[in-house]
Amino acid sequence: MAKRKTKKRVNKQKRANVILGLFVVFVAFFTLLDLGLLGHQLVNSFRVFFGDLYVLSALIVGLFGLVLVIYAKPPRLSVKRLTGFLITYFMVLTLVAAHYYSEIMVHRNFVAVFWSTMKDEFVRGANTVPVGGGLIGNVIFSVFYPLFGQLGTYIVAVVIGLAGLCMFFDLKFATILHGFQKFAQLFIVKSQNVAVASKEKFHDLKIEQEQKKKERVEAEPCVDPLAASRSDDLPNTSDFDHPSSSERDHDPGQQVRETPTVDSTEQYSTDSAPTKDEAQSASGEPVTSFSNLNQQNINEKYQLPPMSLLKPYKEADQSADKSLIAKNTQVLQQTFKSFGVAVNVKKAVLGPTVTKYEIQPAVGVKVSRIVNLADDLALALAAKDIRIEAPIPGKPLIGIEVPNKVTSAVGFSDVIEHQPEPARSHILQVPLGKDVSGQIISANLADMPHLLIAGSTGSGKSVAINTIITSILMKAYPDEVKLVLIDPKMVELSVYNGIPHLLIPVVTDSKLAANALNKAVKEMERRYELFAASGVRNMTEYNVRVKENNQNKDNPAMELLPYMVVIVDELSDLMMVAGREVEAAIVRLAQMARAAGIHMILATQRPSVDVITGLIKANVPSRIAFAVSSGIDSRTILDSQGAEKLIGRGDMLFLPIGANKPVRVQGAFISVDEVENVVDFVREQKEAEYDESMIPTHEEESTPDQDEPEDEFFDEAVDLVRQQQSASVSMLQRRFRIGYNRAARLVDEMEERGIIGPSEGSKPRKVLLPPEDQGDN
């Protein structure tokens, strides 16, 4: 009877173990497959204790359940082994927590951050945000971190984990160390054997290549090396159609040059400076014309400015902004959640000026709902202002740009020295600064082909112009690029007076600016006449034709055309003084000057529609917007809002030609001392040689045409005005039965010739000539 009761009890216990095992297997199965809402909640339940190692934990629990199902009893483990296993596993969770908090730059309140994240995950029914080592790992890490620090926590956790392994496998610690020692010795021996074998193989391969090279030289016929190099290195005219090879073809034998980065003694040495003579000898093109010889002799003495003239800038300490990333991520999640918008913060990028948070909205969430929350997000983040980029080009994400507490300056010396190779090769490739991710952003003036820069006072326009000009001076010889600088403010660009790259002195008189621009238009027309006579379409093809012509001594020498860059520092002042003439010249240059190698940079601090007119805006496709006061000004520059969200001090939006959306860039900073150092170095190399025919004068200013007027009614209109002693457009319309535009032109022409006075609003114009009868007496 007693045995039967005992057997019943045992069978009942076995059935209970099997049922428990099936339940445990069921839980582990749904957790591993993450099936439905139940699966999400089970995953989060495991994550509460085991964090990101919930998969391993679920596998262990599932194996425990399988043992219960199969054997109907739990596995037997000694207390020592179980303790060793738990110690090792807990230390692994601690290491996971340490790595997680080092990634998100959090150094305190670990458990609070963990609980906040887990609450959001339970509410959303998601398990996408990492949580580190769970409650177990976070609690242990919160104890270890204040005691041992980050590195000390790693060391202590590894040592304790090894001790747990020793307990689990019943090993001595000395045995493990001895095993590590043997493994290290074996690894060193194997590495040495591989190194010796590789060295011998390389030596045999080198001997074999030298033998083949010797046999090839002996088998080749004797040829003229000069003729061979000349025929091999002559440029292929078909290559000049490609942008990367055509951009420097205006200079004979020109090679890709990098800004020197050697020490100061080598930089000031004439042997170390790259000259066109060295470039021509390297390319194998003979120089036969006297004009080319003169240019070569000039550039043999001319050196490009060295990098030592620029001052290196140390990046600011942005550790405070790094530590705020995790907190701001939580704030963004909580704010969106409070407004019923389901999003997931995928990534945060710390830039020089702003930190960009990339968020992914849930399916069915409209982008406009996120954009409309800009003010609420700025309030929650305690930020001055935020900018939302919706969506990020090329990504299914939305960018939220939050200003940093500390702005890191981007030095001009850093961006020009670390430009990518393709960007460093072209003389008109100028570095603008760095984007949010720290990548160097540069622009090629030859591709733009014209640039509009606008922004409020003190936002960084003048520094940007100095950066562009200095970049050209650092890369280009005086006969490669010619500059026309117009500075109505008289103080911004006057520092460049006297440099050899100037085509004319810096124009500071607003009344002469229109004349200077008209001179540029005439130069453009002259170049097109040369193109037509040579049967080419642009400056690149023309310079190729010039090089081919100058190789023959019997042909008359032809002149290579340099690039020409026209820079206007304050367009609004010119538009006030001579708006019609300035606009006409700018529009003509913008429409036609690209093929002639002439490019414009227009800057203004008043981005209104009366300064940036529709014609100018339509023909200047590349724009840079600095901080402005309103969204209307931003739309005037970029055709979209965003510039009103910038924070100044070089923070810009760059919209190159062909781009759909602007790129946020922290502009490179160059000090006045650096500019003066480069300018002084350039002036010492060569004196400025101005083109007298291009220098504007007051005698050449546009004056009213004193010839006979074109309109046949002009004389009759003058007689009518003298007779009536009054002048108005409507009177001329009624008398001569003409349209309003023609009558208005007649009134304007009479005003220019001094026959009638200017308009005084609603009052009639004064007639400055006496009536005909008084004039006759």
Buried (B, 14 or more C-beta within 10 A) or exposed (E): EEEEEEEEEEEEEBEEBBEBBBEBBEBBBBBBEBEEEEBBBBBBBBBBBBBBBBBBBBEBBBBBBBBBBEEBBEEEEEEEBEBBBBBBBBBBBBBBBBBBBBEBBBEEEBEEBBBBBBEBBBEBEBBEBBBBBBBBBBBBBBEBBEEBEBEEBBEBBBEBBBBBBBBBEEBEEEEBEEEEEEEEEEEEEEEEEEEEEEEEEEEEEEEEEEEEEEEEEEEEEEEEEEEEBBEEEBBEEEEBEEEEBBBBBBBBBBBEBEBBEEEEEBBBEEEBBBBBBBBBBEBBBBBBBEBBBEBBEBBBEBBBBBBBBBBEBEEEEBEEBBBBBBBBBBBBBEBBBEEEBBBBBBEBBBBBBBBBBBBBBEEEBEEEBBEEBBEEBBEBBEBEBBBBBBBBEEEEBBBBBBBBEEBBBBBBBBBBBEBEEEBBBBBBBBBBBBBBEBEBBBBBBBBBBBBBBBBBEEBBBBBBBBBBBBBBBBBBBBBBBBBBBBBBBEEBBBBBBBBBBBBBBBBBBBBBBBBBBBBBBEBBEEBBEBBEEBEBEBBBBBBBBBBBBBBEEEEEBBBBBBBBBBBBBBBBBBBBBBBEBBBBBBBBBBEBBBBBBBBBBBBBBBBBEEBBBEBBBEBBBBBBBBBBEEBEBBBBBBEBBBBBBBBBBBBBBBBBBEEEBBBBBBBBBBBEEBBEBBBBBBBEBBEBEEEEEBBBEEEEBEEEEEEEBEBEBBEBBBEBBBEEEEBBBEBBBEBBEBEEEBBEBBBEBBBEBEBBBEBEEEEBBEBBBEEEEEEEE
